[in-house]
Amino acid sequence: MKNKFVLCIVGVLMSLNVLGASQEKKPTLMILPSDHWCQTRFFMTTWDNQGVKVKTADYQKAFQQDRELNQVISKIGQLLTKEGYSLKDAKQETKAVFNRIGEDNVTMSTTSGSTIAESPLDMIKKRAKMDILIQIDWTINSDRSVTFTLEAFDAYTSKRIATSTGTGKASDEIIPVLLEKAVKSKIKDFDKQMDKYYSDLNKRGREIVLTVKCWQNWDGNLETENEDGDELLDVIQKWLKKNTVNGTFNLSDATENFAQFEQVRIPLRDKEGDALDARGFAVMLRKHLKSECDLTSKVMTRGLGEAILVIGEK
């Protein structure tokens, strides 16, 4: 009897271990209509990117005026939730961001007035802090079937990481239901593509871009040497080697006043277990330069995956 009891306990523990492994936390998603879908339905807006007029999807208008969109996103969201993903509310996040765009709320240097422009989509990504952006496009065919394209993008790098297309069976059911049935037959393969990508991120780190600049009125630059004879750029590279995953980064371009680091692999989470983005990583570097070199610097961002550190003042 005692042996049976021990075997039972061992079996329960093994089951819990297997369950824990299978329930590894999946990334956070947000679902939005594709740019093509928005363009064909005239849900587009124009924003000023430092003097250049750029057209982008007007998600707020789409959510307000298209009756199918909310239902479609809800149906697709339910399928992905069943696969273990967490979802951000696209409608509410979009509403908050577009309300903010209407205000005079830009990041700038208090000295020079220099600004960093962000697209509405970048602002949505930064506010919602999703890992993956899902875009859905669909077309209603003459026989009442629906053809769809589902694409997943890394919210930090905008790289396409998964895609799925298909056509469902013709039916008289409402469009959201038709689309749900068509996507359901492809969702397992779509999930595998995303899971493979995210597993790779856990091993190799998340990829960001880090740019280091110098304010024009600062009396130093990246070639300024410390007491040990190391230039400031050397100090930054040593810090990056210690704080990136496997010391992975690429110095793609550098002058005495500018350094561009690409393919910078950062941990998915910081020491406190919170999601780490490009801004958080750049803030870590800013604090290091302050404590080790007594340098003041300013952190600015473009979306989640690109940070600009400007040395010399705030």
C-alpha positions as CSV (number, residue, x, y, z in Angstrom):
1,M,0.0,0.0,0.0
2,K,2.8,2.4,0.9
3,N,4.6,1.7,-2.4
4,K,1.4,2.4,-4.3
5,F,1.0,5.7,-2.4
6,V,4.5,6.8,-3.3
7,L,4.0,5.9,-6.9
8,C,0.8,7.9,-6.9
9,I,2.6,11.0,-5.5
10,V,5.4,10.7,-8.1
11,G,2.8,10.4,-10.9
12,V,1.0,13.6,-9.7
13,L,4.3,15.5,-9.6
14,M,5.3,14.4,-13.0
15,S,1.9,15.4,-14.4
16,L,2.3,18.9,-12.8
17,N,5.8,19.3,-14.4
18,V,4.4,18.4,-17.8
19,L,1.5,20.7,-17.3
20,G,3.8,23.6,-16.3
21,A,6.0,23.1,-19.3
22,S,3.0,23.0,-21.7
23,Q,1.6,26.2,-20.1
24,E,4.7,28.4,-20.8
25,K,3.5,31.9,-21.1
26,K,2.6,33.0,-24.6
27,P,3.1,36.5,-26.0
28,T,0.5,39.3,-25.9
29,L,-1.3,40.1,-29.1
30,M,-3.4,42.9,-30.6
31,I,-5.6,42.4,-33.7
32,L,-6.1,45.3,-36.2
33,P,-7.4,45.4,-39.8
34,S,-4.7,45.4,-42.4
35,D,-3.6,48.5,-44.3
36,H,-5.1,47.1,-47.5
37,W,-8.5,46.6,-45.8
38,C,-8.4,50.1,-44.5
39,Q,-7.4,51.6,-47.8
40,T,-10.1,49.8,-49.8
41,R,-12.7,51.0,-47.4
42,F,-11.3,54.6,-47.3
43,F,-10.3,54.4,-43.6
44,M,-7.1,56.4,-44.0
45,T,-5.7,59.5,-42.5
46,T,-2.7,61.8,-43.1
47,W,-0.1,62.7,-40.4
48,D,2.9,65.0,-40.5
49,N,6.2,63.2,-40.2
50,Q,8.6,66.2,-39.7
51,G,7.2,68.1,-42.7
52,V,6.4,65.0,-44.9
53,K,2.8,64.0,-45.3
54,V,2.3,60.3,-44.7
55,K,-0.9,58.3,-45.2
56,T,-1.7,55.6,-42.6
57,A,-4.7,53.5,-41.5
58,D,-7.3,55.4,-39.5
59,Y,-8.2,52.7,-37.0
60,Q,-10.4,54.9,-34.9
61,K,-12.6,55.7,-37.9
62,A,-12.8,52.1,-38.9
63,F,-13.9,51.0,-35.5
64,Q,-16.5,53.7,-35.4
65,Q,-18.0,53.2,-38.9
66,D,-17.6,49.6,-39.9
67,R,-20.1,47.3,-38.2
68,E,-18.4,44.1,-39.0
69,L,-14.9,45.0,-37.8
70,N,-15.5,44.7,-34.0
71,Q,-17.3,41.3,-34.5
72,V,-14.5,40.0,-36.7
73,I,-11.8,40.9,-34.3
74,S,-13.8,39.4,-31.4
75,K,-14.2,36.1,-33.3
76,I,-10.5,35.9,-34.3
77,G,-9.6,36.9,-30.8
78,Q,-11.6,34.0,-29.3
79,L,-9.7,31.5,-31.6
80,L,-6.3,32.9,-30.5
81,T,-7.3,33.0,-26.8
82,K,-8.1,29.3,-27.0
83,E,-4.5,28.8,-28.1
84,G,-3.3,30.5,-24.9
85,Y,-2.6,34.0,-26.1
86,S,-3.4,37.2,-24.1
87,L,-5.2,39.9,-26.1
88,K,-5.1,43.7,-25.8
89,D,-8.3,45.6,-26.6
90,A,-7.6,47.2,-30.0
91,K,-10.6,49.5,-30.0
92,Q,-9.9,51.0,-26.6
93,E,-6.2,51.4,-27.1
94,T,-6.8,53.0,-30.5
95,K,-9.3,55.4,-29.1
96,A,-6.9,56.5,-26.4
97,V,-4.0,57.1,-28.8
98,F,-6.0,59.1,-31.4
99,N,-7.4,61.3,-28.6
100,R,-3.8,61.9,-27.6
101,I,-2.7,62.8,-31.1
102,G,-5.2,65.6,-31.1
103,E,-3.3,67.2,-28.2
104,D,0.0,69.1,-28.4
105,N,2.0,66.3,-26.8
106,V,5.4,65.9,-28.4
107,T,8.7,64.9,-27.0
108,M,11.4,67.5,-27.5
109,S,14.7,68.9,-26.2
110,T,14.1,71.7,-23.7
111,T,17.1,73.4,-25.3
112,S,16.9,73.0,-29.0
113,G,13.2,72.0,-29.5
114,S,14.2,69.0,-31.5
115,T,11.4,66.4,-31.9
116,I,11.0,62.7,-32.6
117,A,8.0,61.9,-34.8
118,E,6.0,58.8,-34.3
119,S,3.3,57.3,-36.5
120,P,-0.1,56.6,-35.0
121,L,0.6,52.8,-35.2
122,D,3.9,53.3,-33.3
123,M,2.0,55.1,-30.6
124,I,-0.5,52.3,-30.4
125,K,2.3,49.7,-30.1
126,K,4.0,51.7,-27.4
127,R,0.9,52.3,-25.3
128,A,-0.5,48.8,-25.6
129,K,2.9,47.1,-25.1
130,M,1.9,44.0,-27.2
131,D,4.5,41.5,-28.3
132,I,2.9,40.7,-31.6
133,L,0.6,42.7,-33.9
134,I,-2.0,40.6,-35.9
135,Q,-3.4,42.1,-39.1
136,I,-6.5,40.7,-40.7
137,D,-7.7,41.3,-44.3
138,W,-10.8,39.7,-45.9
139,T,-12.8,39.7,-49.1
140,I,-16.4,38.5,-49.7
141,N,-16.6,36.5,-52.9
142,S,-19.6,36.4,-55.3
143,D,-20.7,32.9,-54.0
144,R,-20.8,34.2,-50.4
145,S,-17.5,32.6,-49.4
146,V,-14.8,34.6,-47.6
147,T,-11.1,34.8,-48.5
148,F,-8.8,36.0,-45.7
149,T,-5.2,36.8,-45.0
150,L,-3.9,36.7,-41.5
151,E,-0.4,38.1,-40.8
152,A,1.6,38.4,-37.6
153,F,4.3,41.1,-37.1
154,D,6.8,41.5,-34.3
155,A,5.6,44.7,-32.6
156,Y,9.2,45.7,-31.9
157,T,10.8,45.2,-35.3
158,S,7.8,45.1,-37.6
159,K,9.2,41.8,-39.1
160,R,6.5,39.5,-40.5
161,I,6.7,36.3,-38.3
162,A,3.6,34.3,-39.4
163,T,1.1,34.3,-42.2
164,S,-2.0,32.3,-43.2
165,T,-4.4,32.6,-46.1
166,G,-7.5,30.6,-47.1
167,T,-11.0,30.6,-48.4
168,G,-13.9,29.3,-46.4
169,K,-17.1,27.5,-47.5
170,A,-19.9,29.5,-49.1
171,S,-22.8,30.1,-46.7
172,D,-25.6,32.5,-45.9
173,E,-24.2,33.1,-42.3
174,I,-23.0,36.6,-41.3
175,I,-19.5,37.6,-42.3
176,P,-17.9,37.4,-38.9
177,V,-19.0,33.8,-38.5
178,L,-17.9,32.9,-42.1
179,L,-14.5,34.4,-41.3
180,E,-14.2,32.6,-38.0
181,K,-14.9,29.2,-39.6
182,A,-12.4,29.9,-42.4
183,V,-9.6,31.0,-40.0
184,K,-10.3,28.2,-37.6
185,S,-9.1,25.6,-40.1
186,K,-5.7,27.4,-40.3
187,I,-5.2,28.6,-36.8
188,K,-3.1,25.6,-35.6
189,D,-0.5,26.2,-38.2
190,F,-0.6,29.9,-37.6
191,D,0.0,29.3,-33.9
192,K,3.0,27.1,-34.6
193,Q,4.6,29.8,-36.7
194,M,4.2,32.4,-33.9
195,D,5.3,29.9,-31.2
196,K,8.5,29.0,-33.1
197,Y,9.4,32.7,-33.5
198,Y,8.7,33.5,-29.8
199,S,10.6,30.5,-28.6
200,D,13.6,31.8,-30.5
201,L,13.2,35.2,-28.8
202,N,13.3,33.5,-25.4
203,K,16.6,31.9,-26.4
204,R,18.3,34.7,-28.4
205,G,16.7,37.8,-27.0
206,R,14.5,40.5,-28.5
207,E,15.9,42.6,-31.4
208,I,16.0,46.4,-31.1
209,V,17.8,49.3,-32.6
210,L,19.8,51.7,-30.4
211,T,21.1,55.0,-31.6
212,V,23.5,57.2,-29.6
213,K,23.9,60.9,-30.4
214,C,25.5,64.0,-28.9
215,W,23.9,67.3,-28.4
216,Q,25.5,70.0,-30.5
217,N,26.3,72.3,-27.6
218,W,28.0,69.5,-25.5
219,D,31.8,70.0,-25.2
220,G,32.5,66.2,-25.5
221,N,31.8,63.5,-28.0
222,L,32.0,59.7,-28.4
223,E,35.8,59.9,-28.8
224,T,36.3,61.6,-25.4
225,E,38.6,59.4,-23.2
226,N,38.2,58.6,-19.6
227,E,41.0,58.1,-17.0
228,D,41.6,54.5,-18.3
229,G,42.1,55.7,-21.8
230,D,38.8,54.2,-23.0
231,E,36.8,56.4,-25.4
232,L,33.1,56.9,-24.5
233,L,32.1,54.6,-27.4
234,D,34.3,51.9,-25.9
235,V,32.5,52.3,-22.6
236,I,29.1,52.0,-24.3
237,Q,30.2,48.9,-26.2
238,K,31.5,47.2,-23.0
239,W,28.2,47.8,-21.3
240,L,26.3,46.4,-24.3
241,K,28.4,43.2,-24.2
242,K,27.5,42.7,-20.5
243,N,23.8,43.5,-20.9
244,T,22.7,42.0,-24.2
245,V,21.8,38.4,-24.6
246,N,25.1,36.5,-25.4
247,G,26.7,39.9,-26.1
248,T,24.9,40.2,-29.4
249,F,24.8,43.6,-31.2
250,N,26.1,45.1,-34.3
251,L,27.8,48.5,-34.5
252,S,26.6,49.4,-38.1
253,D,27.8,53.0,-38.2
254,A,29.8,55.4,-36.0
255,T,31.4,58.9,-36.0
256,E,32.7,61.1,-33.2
257,N,29.1,62.3,-32.6
258,F,26.9,59.3,-33.7
259,A,26.7,55.6,-33.2
260,Q,24.1,53.2,-34.7
261,F,23.7,49.8,-33.0
262,E,21.5,47.3,-34.9
263,Q,20.4,43.7,-34.1
264,V,20.8,44.5,-30.4
265,R,19.4,41.4,-28.6
266,I,17.9,42.4,-25.2
267,P,16.2,40.1,-22.7
268,L,12.4,39.8,-22.9
269,R,12.2,40.8,-19.2
270,D,14.1,42.9,-16.8
271,K,15.3,41.8,-13.3
272,E,11.9,42.6,-11.9
273,G,10.2,40.3,-14.4
274,D,8.6,43.2,-16.3
275,A,8.6,43.3,-20.2
276,L,11.7,45.1,-21.4
277,D,11.5,47.3,-24.5
278,A,13.9,49.6,-26.3
279,R,13.2,52.5,-24.0
280,G,13.7,50.5,-20.8
281,F,17.0,49.2,-22.2
282,A,18.2,52.7,-23.1
283,V,17.2,54.0,-19.7
284,M,19.5,51.3,-18.2
285,L,22.3,52.7,-20.3
286,R,21.5,56.3,-19.4
287,K,21.7,55.4,-15.7
288,H,25.1,53.6,-16.3
289,L,26.6,56.6,-18.0
290,K,25.4,58.9,-15.2
291,S,26.8,56.8,-12.5
292,E,30.1,55.8,-14.2
293,C,30.8,58.8,-16.3
294,D,28.7,61.6,-14.7
295,L,27.1,62.2,-18.1
296,T,23.5,63.6,-18.5
297,S,21.6,62.2,-21.4
298,K,18.0,62.1,-22.8
299,V,16.1,59.0,-24.0
300,M,13.7,59.2,-26.9
301,T,11.9,56.4,-28.8
302,R,10.2,55.4,-32.0
303,G,7.7,52.7,-31.1
304,L,8.8,49.8,-28.9
305,G,11.8,48.7,-30.9
306,E,13.9,51.8,-31.4
307,A,15.5,54.1,-28.8
308,I,17.7,57.2,-29.3
309,L,20.0,58.2,-26.5
310,V,21.3,61.8,-26.8
311,I,24.2,62.6,-24.5
312,G,25.1,66.1,-23.1
313,E,21.8,67.4,-21.6
314,K,18.1,66.6,-21.1
